[in-house]
Amino acid sequence: MAYSEKIATRIREAFSDLRNVEEKKMFRGMCFMVNGKMCVCVNEDEIMCRIDPAIYEEMLEHDGCRAMIHNGKTMKGFVYVSEDVLKSKKNLDHWLDLALEYNKKAKAARKKTTAKAKSAK
């Protein structure tokens, strides 16, 4: 699972004052979960941010930003931002702030029930 450790370290530093941050390996990278909800993921040369769907179209107009497409479907509210754009602290903070702001009102994914948990009932 290749991801930019340099960007991950910068995100760890930016999130260091936050409570309830967990790192999980997923989406071919490292995801930062905040309050049990996916917030930002780091891949090899970009980050994926979960942002407010209401500003999604507007954010796609920014340089280095593209839509997330999963199984052929555009995932409104999820964007990829190129590492080139994230070189300055100001730009990285901009995207992290958008993701953290939406995290406050985003719904957590439903927990999947495993076969083992079902059989215990």
Residue pairs with C-beta under 8 A, 6 or more apart in sequence:
1 25
1 28
1 29
1 30
2 28
2 29
2 43
2 44
3 28
3 29
3 30
3 42
3 43
3 44
4 42
4 43
4 44
4 45
4 83
7 42
7 47
7 83
7 86
7 92
8 30
8 42
10 86
10 89
10 92
11 32
11 40
11 42
11 47
11 92
11 96
14 92
14 93
14 96
15 21
15 32
15 34
15 96
18 34
18 100
20 34
20 35
20 36
21 32
21 33
21 34
22 32
22 33
22 36
23 30
23 31
23 32
23 33
24 30
24 31
24 33
25 31
26 41
27 41
27 43
27 48
28 43
28 44
29 41
29 42
29 43
29 44
29 48
30 41
30 42
31 38
31 39
31 40
31 41
31 42
32 39
32 40
32 41
32 42
33 39
34 100
34 103
35 103
35 108
36 108
37 50
37 103
37 106
37 107
37 108
37 109
38 50
38 109
39 49
39 50
39 99
39 100
39 103
40 47
40 48
40 49
40 50
40 95
40 96
40 99
41 47
41 48
43 80
45 82
45 83
46 80
46 81
46 82
46 83
47 80
47 81
47 83
47 86
47 95
48 68
48 78
48 79
48 80
48 81
49 78
49 79
49 80
49 81
49 95
49 96
49 98
49 99
50 77
50 78
50 99
50 102
50 103
50 106
51 59
51 77
51 78
51 79
51 98
51 99
51 102
52 77
52 98
52 101
52 102
52 105
53 76
53 77
55 98
56 76
56 77
56 79
59 65
59 79
59 98
60 66
60 67
60 79
62 81
62 85
63 85
64 81
64 82
64 84
64 85
65 79
65 80
65 81
65 82
65 85
66 79
66 80
66 82
67 74
67 75
67 78
67 79
67 80
68 74
68 75
68 78
68 79
68 80
69 75
70 78
77 102
81 95
85 91
86 92
86 95
